[in-house]
Amino acid sequence: MTSPASPASTAAQDLSAYPLIARDALFGNPTRAAAQISPDGDYLTWLAPKDGVLNVWLAPADSPDQARAITASTDRPIRQYFWAPDGKSVLYVQDKGGDENYLLYGVNVATGEETVLTPFEDTRVQLIGASTTIRDAILVGLNNRDARFHDVYRLDLGTGELTKLIENNGYAGFMADDNLDVRMAIRPNQDGGMDFFKVTDNEIAAEPFSATAMEDSLTTNPAGFTTDGKTMYWYDSRGRNTAALVAMDVDTGETRVIAEDERADIGGSIRDQQTGEIEAYSVNYLKTEWTATDPEIKAALDFLDAELEGQYGIQSRTDDDRKWIVGNDPVVAPGAAYLYDRDAGTLTQLYVGRPELEGAPLVPMHTRELTSRDGLTLPTYLTLPPGSDADMDGIPDSPVPMVLLVHGGPWARDGYGYNSSHQWLANRGYAVMSVNFRGSTGFGKDFINAGNLEWSKKMHDDLIDAVEWAVGEGIAPRDQVAIMGGSYGGYATLVGLTFTPETFACGVDIVGPSNLETLLSTIPPYWAPLISQFHDRMGNPNTPEGLALIKEASPLYKADRIVKPLLIGQGANDPRVNQAESDQIVAAMEERGIPVTYVVYPDEGHGFAKPTNNIAFNAITENFLASCLGGRAEPIGDTLGASTAEIVTGAEYVDGLDVEAEAEG
């Protein structure tokens, strides 16, 4: 194991004036989260712990202190819930052990009775449509007949009756209007894009009315109808680079552009609660920026801009749109939720999500635009250790060790705001950098498509270019940079330690694939309609050229090149990146006598949902990083005992882990 070098040790000593933020405060259950308001405005709901597990709580809107838990999950936290349109029940989805087979549950607000609304095994529910006028039903997709395809059902929220509307034998998705009539079916085409079919009386047209090629497949999507069904909105990149917000006349097919931005895709919208018409839209380039097209919404957003520091978002709205739940992210303080009464002009704080972080030495996030070796702009986020940047210019007074934190996907993105991992690692003494490398979404189709067939190649070059920039700017010493990430970020970590084995001091891989061939052969069945896009963007294993490409890009075949410390975390029930992906590379390293630390969680999937498991892995991670980079760490303590962590191998390579593992064993 690499010995900490002197600059890292100095950086750790310089943090003595700043308290160590407890892992529990950063990654434990929030006090409250995800507030919503009922459609009629009579009730508030939020997620909060009940016996240590996140559940849904309900309170009268005028008496938030009278909250009571209305769900009773005792194992996995509830993380997604929403109000039924009629306001009579709260709906939530939950899987088992991280298998991502989400079922839909309903809790009657008046009686407290809970019902499993999709009582099937090995089934994943999708929400297809809800209505502002038909309040007692929703449309859902269920893959209980064929795991690959979601059939369309109408769900009566009062009786629980499911009525099949469309049997799906090859479509990737559907869209309905406010009458809960299915109006569109979406199916992959031979060009690597999507075909869009009109649906009438639950019959799908034989020919598509619109289509995309592969280049637009991730940046062109239908975005819903107005309530009268006469206008359909699109996020559309056809004929342009970034996705514009477009309105299409359903009868004539004529389109008009409502908004576009050459820097980034139009990312979201606010719509009239009654008519469904656009009232505002957002662009997220380096930060989220809102533009209102409706004067009253503009006045409301201007008010929120004046009252709140940092970023904010509208989490929930009453049917009459007079009351909003607003989430505020100050970045350097814990997030909070507010009730905004538009008529009274008042903004009332409901709660602070993590009050234990109030007064903690949280640090700002800096936005940067880096340039790749071939001229692409890479939107990037940088966080520095407290006290390391006296003039707050985003460059430390002297270089500090750095963690390159790579996002998953890869068809996703990093964004601006409070980030628990950034704050945690910065508090431990590291600069933290997150780079939107080519293939990331949100910055136009050219940026996404620049990553096609570039796994381990130009996508990795972008990460290396970012490291070179950080070293050149005096942010980090060249020999004290770690790479870390989950999913694709875990893959990028393995690429970093195999393709560029001397660049990084160590790596942390969380549920990352090591072999792209086996990854593609074991994807969840409900991703089957999208497999052709994976082949177009990664390499097609069904052709000799494609198979050679994905083998070349697979770290497993270069495991013998690993010379720096590696920590791997894996959920045993991961449906996206099977445990075999981690098992394979660990076995390959052990066969060659290469040290590796491997931790498996038998009750987790693609990531660690249970706070006790997440905290335990982060405890291992920060002590691992301290061994490599010389930052500081909170002792592992009894976190392993509180979790389900199984140390498969390599406990001796992490300070304190061998002792804890032996004690647990």
N, C-alpha and C positions, 0 to 999 in steps of 0.2 A: 504494500500500500504506500502510495506516494506520501512523503513527509511534507507537512505544510511549509511553504517558503516564507521568508521573512516579511514581504509586503503584506501577505494575507494576515499574518500574525499581528502586524502593526495595525491593520484595519480593524481587526477584532478588538484590540486594546483600545482603540479610539472610540469605541462604542460604549465605554464604561459609563458615560454620562446618561445613556439612554437605556431605560429598563427593557429587559427581555419581555416581549409580548408573549403571553402564554398561548400555546397551541390551542387550548380549549377555547380561548376567546376568539381566535381566528377561524377555527374549523369545527367547533362544537355547534350544537343546535343554536340557532338564533333565538332571542327572546320572543320575537314575533317576525313574521314575514308574509309577503304575498297578500296584502290586504285587498279586499273587494267590498263593494257595496251592492246590496240586493237591487233588483230592477226597480222596485218601488221606493227605494231609499230608506226602508224601515230597519234594515239590519246591516251590520258589518260582519265580515268574516275575515279570518286570517289563519295562517299556520302557526302553531306554537307547540312546545313539548307537552305531552301528557305521559307521565311516567317515563320520561326520557325519550319518547318517540314523537316525531312531528305528526300532529293531527290537525283537523280542521276545527276551529272554534267559532262560535256564533255569539253575537251580542246585539242588543237593541242599539240602534244608531245613536239614540240620545242618552244611552247609559253603557258606554263601552266597558265599564268596570264590572258589569254583570255577565261577563262572557262565560260560556260553558263549552266544553268539548262535545262535538256532535259525532265524531268518529272515534274509533277505539282500536287503531292499529297498535299492535304490541311488538312488532318486529321491524319491518321496513318503514322508513319515513314516507308519509304522503307528500308528494312534491308537486302534483298537478291537480287542480280542482277548479270548478267554475259553477256559477249559478245557472240553474235551469231557466229557460226563457220566461216561464210563468212565475218564477220566484217562489215556488212551493217546495223546491228541493235544492240541495247542493249536490253536485255530481263530482266524482273524482275517479281517477284511474290508478291502478296499482298492479304491479307484477309480483312474481314470486322469486326470491333469491337472485334478482338481477337478470332473469331470463327474457325480459322485454315482451313477454306475452301479457300485455296490459288488458285488464278487464275493466268494465265501467260499473261503478257503484253509485247508488243514489241514496241520500238521507232526507227523509221528509222533515221539513223544518218544524211543523206543528206537532208531530207525534214522536219524532226522533227515530222512527223505524228506518232501518237500513236494508236496502235491497241490492242484490247482485243483478244488474240489468242485462249483462251478457254472460250467463252462467254456462260457460263452455271451457273445455280443457284445451290447452295448447292453441289459444286464440288471441289475436292482437286486434283490439278495436281501433277504428279510425273515426273521427268526427268529420262528417261530410257536409252537413248543413244544419243551420238553425234559422229561426225566423223571428221577425219583430211583430208579426201579425198572427201567426199560428203558434201559440205559446205552450201547448201541451204535448208537443212532439218534436223530435229531432231526427235527422238522418245519420246513420252510422254505417261503417263498413266492417264486415266480419269475414275472417278467413278460416272459419271453422269447417267449411266444406272442402276447400282446397287451400292449403297453407300458402300457396303462391299468390292467390288473388282474393281481393276483398269484394264480396257481394254487397249490394246496397240494400239496406233495410230502413224502414220507417219504424221508429221506436216511440210507442205511446208512453209518455212519462207518467201518466196516471195509473195505467193498468200493467205496464211492463210488456205489453204485447209487441212482438217483433213481426213485421210484415215485409217479406222479401219483395223488392221492386225490380232489381236487375241482378241476374246471374252473370258474374264477371268471369270471362275466360281469356283474359289477356290484356286487360286495361290497367294502367298504372294509377289512375285516379279518376274522380268525378267531381263535378261542381253543380250545385243546386241554386235556385233562386229563392226569393222570400216566400213563395208559395210552397216551398219544399218540393218543388218539381225539379227532377234532375234535368239539367239543360246541356251538360257537356260531359263527354268522356275523353280521356287522354290516353294515348297509346304510343309506345316507342315505335319509331319507323326505321327503315333500312339505312337512312342517312345518318343515324346516330342521334337524331333529334326526337321531337314529339309530333304526332298528328293529333289534331283537335276535331272531335266529331260532335255534331249537334245531336241532342237526344230529345225526342218528342214522345210523350206518353210512354216513357220508359223503353222506347225502342231506339237503338243507336243507329245513326245513319250509316249507310254503306261506305260513303266516301267522306274524307275529312273536309272541313270548310277552311281550315288553316293548318299551317305546319311550321316547324322549325327544323333547321339542319343542326348538326352536332354543335357548331360554333355558338349557337344561341340557346342551347338546351338548358343551360343553368341560369340564363339571364332573361328568359322570356317565359312568363307564366300568367295565366288568367288570374284576376284578383277580385272577382265578384261582380254582382249585379246591383244596380239601383233597385229600390224596393218595387218599383213598377215593372221591372224586368226589361225595360227598353234600352238601357245602356249597360254595357259590360266593360269593366276596367281591366287593363292589362299592365303588367310591368314588361316592357317590350324593348329588346335591343336590336330587333331586325332593322337593317338599314342604318344602324348607328353603333357606337361602341358601348356606351353605358346605357343601362335600362332606363327608359323614360316611362312616366306614368301617362297612359294613353286611354282615352274613352272611345269605345266603338258603338256605333248605332247598330243594334241587333238586327233591325229590319234591312238596312241598306248596306251594312258592312263598312260604312264610312268611319274613318278614325280622325281624332284630333289629339294633339299632344297637349297635355295639361302642364307637365313639368319635365325638365331634363337638366342634367348637370354633367359637364364634361369630365369632372373629377371622379365621380362615383355614381353608382346606381341610385335611383330613387328607392328609398328603403322602406318607407311606411307611410301611412296616411291616417287622418282623422276624418270620419264620415258622419254625416247627419244621422242621428239615431232613428229618425222617421223615414227619410227619403233615401238614405244610403248614398247621397251625393258627397263628393269630395269637398272637405272644408279646409284641410291643411295637408301638407306632405313633408317628409323628412329626407335629408341626405346625410349619410354618415361617411365622411371622408376620414379626416383625422378625429373629428368629434361629430356628434349629432347636431344638425341644424334644422330647425323647423321653419317653414314658410306657410303662412295662413292665406287662403284664398277667400275666406269668409270673414267679414269685419268683426263679428262678435267673437269668433274663435281667436282672431288676431288679438283682440283686447284681452281675452283670457290668457293667452300665451305671453303677452307682454307683462301682465300682472305677475305670472309665475316667474318670468325672467327677473323681474325686479325684486321679488321676495326670496328667491332661493339661490344659493350658491352651488356652482357645479352643474351637473346634468340632472334632468328630471324627465319623467315619463308618466303618461296617464295610464293607470293600471285598471281602472274600472269606472263606469259611468251609469247613472240612473237612466231609466227609459226616457224621462223628460229632459235629460242632459243638464239638469240644473246643479247636480252635485257630482263631483269627481273624486276618486281616490288618486292621489299623486305621489309617486315615489321619487325621493330626492337622493342623489348621490353626490355628496360634497367632495369625494375622493380622499381628502385628508381628515375625514371624520366619518363615523359610522352612518350608514344610510338610514333614512327615516321615511315614514309614511304620513301623509296629511289628508285631511278632508277639506276639499275646496268647495265652499258654498258660493256659487256664481252669483246668486241673487243678493246675498248679504255682503259679498266681497270679502269674505273671511277665509283664512287658511289656518286650520287647527291641526296641530300635531297630534297624531294618534299614538305613535310610538317611535322609539329608536330601536332599530333591529338588533343591534349588538351594543347595548349600553356599556358593557365592560370595556369597550374600546374608546369610550369618551376619555380624552386626556392622554391616550396612548400616543407614542411618537410615530404617528402615521406620516408618510412622506408623499410629496406630489409625484404625479406621473408626467413625464415630458413626452411630447410628440415630436417625431423626427421624420424626415423624408430622406431616405438613403438612396444611393444609386448603385444598381447592379453593374457588373463588369460589361454587360451588353446594353446598358442604358435605360433599364427599367427603373421606375421610381418605386421604392419599397416603403410604404407607410409603416412606421415603427413606433414602439412605445418603450420608454426607458424609465426605470425607477432606481434611485440611488440610496445608499445607506444613510440614515440620519446623521447629520453633522459632517458629512463628507464633502459637501458642496456649499461652502460659506457664502458665495455670491449668488447662489441659486441659478446658475446659468446652464445647468444640466450636464456639467463636466465636473467630476470630483477634483478636489484640490490636489490629490495624488491618486494614481491608479489603484483600484480595488479589485479583488477577485469578482468574477462575473458568472451568472447563470444565464445561458441562452435558453429561454422557455418557449418551446415550439408548440403551436396550436394543433389540434386534431383536425380531422376532416379527410383529406386536406381542403375539401370544398367548404370552407368556413373561414372565419377571420378573427383576428384580435381586434379589440376595441379599447376606447378610452374609458376610464372610470376606476372606482375602487376595485382592487383585485386582491383577493386574500393571499394568493400565492406570491404576488409581487411584494405586498407589504411584509409577509412572513420572511421571505428570503432577504429583502433589504434590511429588515430588522436584525437578521443574523450576520450582516456584514457584507452582503453581495450587491453589486449592481445587477439588475434584472432587465433583460432585453427581450421583447417579443416582436418578431418581424413578420409582416404580411408578405411572405414569399410568393412567387408566381404560382398560380393555381388557387390562391385565396380568392374568396368571393367578395363582392361588394364594390369592386373597382373596375367593372366593365368586363366584357367578354374577351377582349384582347389579352388582358392580364390573366384571366382564368386559362385561356387556351394556350398561353405561353408555357403552361405546365404540362400540356399533353405529352405523354410518353417520355417525360423528363424526371420520373422518380429516380432518385439517387444521382441525377445529373444536374441540370440547370436549377432545379428546385433546391438541391443541396448547395449548389454554387451560391445561391442567394444568401443562404445562411452563413456560408464561409465569408462572403463579401461583407456581411454585417459584422462578423467577428473582426475582420481586418479593419473595418471602419472604427470599431470600438477601441482596438489596440492603437490605431493611428491617432485617434483623438485623445489618447491618454486616459481612457475610461478604465481599461483593464490591462494587466500584464499579459503578455502573449501566452505564458505557460500556466495561467490560472483562470481558465474559462471552462466551465462545465456545460453540458448540454442535457436538457431534460424535457420530457413531454409525455402526453398521453395519446393513445390511438395512433394517428399519423405522426404525432409528435414523438411517440415511442419508437416508431419506425425510423424517424429522422435521427433519433438518438443512436439507434443501432447502426444506421448508415454512417453517422459521424465517427463512431468508434471502429468501423471496419473499412470504409472507403478513405477516410482521412484520419488514420489512427494516431497521429502525433498532434493533431490540432487541439483536442479537448483533454483536459486533465482527468475527467471522469464523466460518466453518463448515468442518467436515471430514466429507465424505460418503464412506462406504465401502460399495460395492455397494448403493446405495440406488435405488429406483425413482423415476423422475421423471414417469412417465405411467401412471396406474393402469389405463387402458384397454389399453395395450399390455402391461402387466404381466400382467393377467388373461388376455390372449390367448396368452401364451407360457409359461404355467406348465408344469412337467414333466407328461408324460402320466399318470404314476402318481398325480398329485393329482386326476385327473378325478373320482373319486367324491366329492371334498370341494368341488368348485367351487361347488355351490349354497350352502354355508356362507360361502364368500368373498363371494358375491353378497349374501347376507343381511346380512353384517357390513360390507361396503365399499360396495355399490351394484351393481345388476345392469345390465351394459352392454347387455343384450338388451331393455331397456325404455327408452323415451325419458326417463323420470324418473331411472332409475338411471344411464344414460349421462351425463346432465347433471350428476348428483351427482359421479360419479368424475372427470369433466373439470374440474369446479369445484375438486375437491380435488387436482388434479395440478399440481405446481410448474412443469412444463414450460411451461404456458400463461401463467405469470407470470414467466418468466425475465427479462423486461425490468425487473422491480422490484429485481433484485439490485444492491446498491450496496456490499456488503462482500466482502472476500476469501473465495474458495472454493477448497478443495482436494478433488479427487475421486480415489478409488482404485477400480479395477475388475478383476475376474478375467475373462479372455476366454472361459473355458469355463463361466461361471456358468449353471446350469440353472434357477435360481429367478428371478434378476434378470438378464436377458440384458444383454450389453454395450451393446446398443442403448439401454437406459435411461440410461446415462451419456453415450453418444455424442450422444443427442438434445439433452440440455440443454447440453452443451458446445457443440454446433453453434449452438444458439439464442443462447447468450451471445456466441459469436464473431461471429455475424452482426450483433449489436448493439454490437460493440466492447467488451464487458464482460470484464474480465480473469478468467481461471480457470486453475488448474493441474490437469492431468489426467494420471494415471499408470495404465497398463494392464500387467497381468501375463499373458503369453500361456499360462502353464502353471498358472493358478490358476482356482478356481471361485468359490463363494460365501464369500468370505473368503480369507485367505492362510495356507495350511497349512504351507508351507515356512518354517522360521525365517529363512532368509536374505532371503526376500521380505517377511516380516512386519517384520523389523528395518529393511529398506530403507525401507519405507513409513513406519514410525515415525520414522526419521531425518528424512525429509522433513517429517513432521507436526510434530515438535517444533521444527524450524527455522521452519516456517510459523507456528506459534503464537507463537514468540519474536518474529517480525516484527510480529505483530498485537497481542500482549498484553505483551511485554517480559519474559517469563520467560527462564530460561536454557536452553541446548541444548548437547548434545554435537555436535560437528561431524559433518556427513554422512560425511566421510571416504571410504573405499572401499566403502561399503555397496552403492552402486548396481552396482559391478562384480561384487560377489558374488551379485547377484540377477539376475532376468530383467526388472527394471523397464524399461518403455518410457515415456519422458516424451513424451506426445503433444503437449502444448502447455503454455505457462506456466511454464517453468523459471525465467524471469527474475523471477518474483514470490516466490520462496523463497530466502532468503539461503543462498548456497553451492551451490544446486542447479544453477544455470546453468553454473557452472564444472565440476561433476562430470558433468553431462549432456554437455557439450561434450567432456570428456575421454573419456567412454565412447563418444561418437559417433565 
